[in-house]
Amino acid sequence: MEYKRLKTRSLTAKLYKAGNNIGAKEIKKELMWCHENLAFSTYSYCRKANKKKMSSKQIINKTSTGNCIGLSYGLKNRLKKKYGVNSYLVPATVPDSFKKPGYLELSHVALLIPGSKPWIFYIADPAFYFIKPIKVNLRKWSIPGTCKMSNIYSSNMENNIEQFYTRLNVLEEDLEFNKYQKIKKNTVVVNCSSYVGWELITNSKNNYRGTQPNLSWEYMVTEILNPDEAITSFFMNYWKKKPFITRTEVKHGKVYCRASIHRREDNKITIKAYNIPFYDGLERDLTKEEIKKWVKIFDLKFFTEKSWRDYLLRNGRCIY
């Protein structure tokens, strides 16, 4: 696997200038729009051998699907079109349980939106199914803050909302994760954790996570300039072997997994509705009636009965 070096740019000037006429209420509304209208998919990055590779930005614009980068671009486009707001993609870590072989430490992306006043900003993560953004005020830290998301795979259909606690840290020196990923000194780090205490306990000045043994991940408050090169490249190196698509919907302020398709390395697929398996087998063995039913359930403009078989890799392996 060939990795690419992460390129970043400071957001200090953007956070100082601020001036976006937007708050948590509007961002929450557009997060819900994303959960209703966009879908997380690695299938969309698969291409035919004679076709040119598309970027996450192109994929989300064409298909309304994408990985964390694509969904962040989808939200970014929505905020710009509806509110005239500028926002920025930022790199992030993931909880240990999300990591896969070949992942580098920074394997995720979310969206940072400067607020209406200097040093206030929001972090919205559509791929983690946030139902409200994280609000950060660098002049008046709230420790711990909170963020809420829906666990779309939860068996609790009555209430799948999970709350996490946020804390801030500022890097006192460059933080080098590996030879491809480095975050510069003085960068703000937003830690999210299931840990409920107020303090962020650290053993050293650049221990960005602390000694919390619980579910934890971080957002780096710096703009990522080459997300597909630096992250999608190794992300798809793993997921091209077993691509998937997840379609969500919003009900009563919560996000649910309406339907999903996962392809295994033996080329069989598993189709689920609300996390309950309904089909397990080869794509070619689905009847026309079944295909028509699932196309209607997924309800994506580009996802038609005609395009279904090609999208699900009827002709072989995923090429990225």
N, C-alpha and C positions, 0 to 999 in steps of 0.2 A: 504494500500500500504506500503510495506516494502522498505525503502530506504537504500542505501549503502553509506558508507563514501567515499568521493573523495580522491584518492591518487595522489600526484603530486611529481615532482622532478625538482630541479632547472636546468635551461638551461644556467646559467652564463658561465660555463666552455666551453660549446659547442659554445656559441656566441663569446667568446674570442678567441678560437682556429680557428673557421671559416674554410677556406680552400676549400670550395666547389667551383668547377669550373662551376659556373652556375650564370645566371642573370635573370632579369625580362623577357627578350625575350624568353628564353628557357622555363621558367615556364608558361608563357602565352600560348605557343604552346602546352604544355602538359595539361593545363587546358582545352583547346579546344578539345584535344584528349579525355579527360574524358567526356566532354559534348556530344561527338559523339558516344562514345562506352560504357559508363556506364549509369545506370538508377537508379534514387532514388526510392526505394521501401520499404514499410513496409510489404507487402505481403510475402517477402522472409524470414521474421523472424517467420512466422507462421509455425507450424510443426504438424505432426500427434502425437497422444497421445503416441504412442510407439516409437517415434523417439527422439534422443538426441538433445538438443538445440545446435545450432551452433553459433559461435562468428561472429562478423561483418567481421573480417579478413577472416574467412572461407567462409562466404557467398559471399563476393565480389570476391574471387578467384574462387569460383564454378559457380556463376551465373552472374557476372558482374553487380550486383545490390546491393543496401544497403542503409542504412540511412546516415546521415552526417558522422558518424564514418567509415562506409564501403567505402564511396566515398573518404574520406581522405586517407584511407589505399590504395585504388586503385591508387590515385595520388602518394602516397609515394612509392608504388611498381614500378610504371612507372619511377619515377625519379631515383630510385636506379638501375633499370635494364638498363636504357638508358644512364645515366650520371654518375653512381657510387656515387650518392649524398645521404647523410644521411639527414633525416628530421624527424620531431617530431609532434605528435598530441598535440594540446593545447585546453584547455576548453574555452568556450565562453558563453556569454549571448545571448539573442535574443531580437529583438524589441518587445515592449509590444503587438503589434498586432499579433505576432506569438505565444504568450504564450497560453497554454491550461490548463485546470484543472488538478492539480496534478504535474505540472512541478515545479522543483526547479529552482533557479535563473540561475545556470549554466546548461543549457539544450542543448548545442550545442558544436560541435567540428570542428576545422579546422586544417590546416597543416602549420607548421612553417619550413622554409628552411633557414639555415644559408648561408650567402653569401660568396664571395671570400675573403673578408677582415674582420678583427675583428670588432665586434659590428654592422655589417650590416646583416640584415636578411629580409626575405620576408614572408608574410602570404598569403596563397592561400586557398580559400574557395569554393570547387567545389559544395557543396550543396546549396550555395547562388548564384551560377552561375556567379562567378567572371569571367570577361574576361581579367583582368590583376591583378597581385598580388599587395598587399600593400608592398611598400618598406620602411624599417625603418633603419635609420642610427643613432645609439645612441650617436655618437660623434657630429653629426651635425643635429639636429632636423629640419625638414621642417614642419612648422605649418602654415596653415593646409596642410597636404598631401592629396592625393586623392585615391579613389578606385572606380572602375567601375564594374558594373554587369548588366546582362540582367534580366529584369522582364519578366519571361516567361509567366506570366498570363496577361500581358498588352494587351489592345485592339489595341494598336498602333503597327501594324505589320511593319511599315516602320522604326521605331526607338524605340526599347524597352530598350535602354541603360539608366541606371540611375547612376548618379555620387554622391558619398558621400565623406565627408571630414574626415580626420583622425588627431587625436591629441594624444599625449603621456602623461602618468602620471606615477609616481612611488609611490607605496604604502609606507607610512611612518610608518605603523604598520600593523599587521595582519588584513586582511579583512575577517570577518566571515559573510557569507551570511545567514547561518542557521547552525544547529548542524551537518549537514552532509558535508557541503562545506565551506572550508576555504582556502584562498590564503595568502601566507606568505609575511611578510614584505620585502620591497625592490623589489618586483616583478613589472616589467613594465606592464602597461595596455595600450592597443591600443584601443582608442575609435573611433568608426565610427558613423557619424551623418549627417543628412541633413542640419544641422546648418552651415552657411557659414562664420561666424566670425572667426577670427584667435585665439581668446583666449578660454581657457577651464575654465569657471567660476566655482569655487568651494566654498561651504559654510563651509567646514571642510577639514582637512588634508587628510582624506580618502574617500572623496566624489569622487569616480572614474569616475562618469558620468558628474558631474557638474550640472548646473541648466538649461540645454538645454531642451526646451519643445518639440523638434522635434524627428523624428524617429532616434533611437540611439541604439547601441549595442556595446559590448566590447570583445576583445580577451585578455586572460591572458597569458603572456609570461612565461609559465611554462609547463613542459611536464605532460600530464595526463597519468597515468599508468594503470588505470582500467576503460576505457571508457564505456564498456558494462555494467559492474556492477554498475557504478556510474550514468550513463545517459540512456543507452538503456533500462534499467529495468523500469524506470518510463515513459520513452518516449513511449514504447510499451504498457504499462498498459493503456494508452489512445488510441493509434492507433490500437490496436488489435480489437477494437470494430468496426472500420471502416477503414480497410487497403486500401492502394492505391499504384499505380505505375505510375511514370511519365517518359516518354521517350522524350529525347531532341535531337536536331540536331543543327548544326552550319551552318549559311548562312551569307556570307558577314560580318564576324566578330561578328555576333550576335547569341545568343542562343534562340531557339524557342522550344515550347512544341509541338512536333510532335503528340503525343498521350498520353492519360492518362486514367486510370481506377480507379474509386473510388467506394468502397463498403459501403453501408449504413447499419444501424443497422437492417433494415427490410430485409436484405440479397439481396436487389436489387443492381444492379451496374449501374453506368453511365460511358459511354465511350465517350471520346471527341477526336477530331482531330483539332489541332491548336485552342484549347479552344472552339470549336463549338460542342455541343452535337449531337451525332449520334445514340446513343442507350441508353435507360433507361428501365431497366426491370431485370428479373431474368437471371442469367447466362445460365441456362438450356434451355432457350427459344431461344438462338442464334442458327442459322442454321449452318451447316457445312461450307457452303460457306462464311458466315459472320466470323466465327472463322478463316478460312484460310486467309481471307483478313486482319484481325487485327493482326494475327501472323506475316504476312509479313510486315505490317506497323511498328510493334514494333521491328522487326529485332534483336532479342536477341537469341544467340545460344541455350540457354537452354529452350527458350520459343517456344515450338512446338505445333502443333495441338493436339498431344497425351497428352501433359502435361498441356495444357491450363486449362481444367476443374478442375483438382486437384489444380493447382496454385491459381485459383480464388475461392477456398474453396467450391467446389461442395458438400463436405461431412460435412459441418457445420461450426462451429465457429473457429476463429483463436486461437490456443493454443500457448502461448509463455512461 
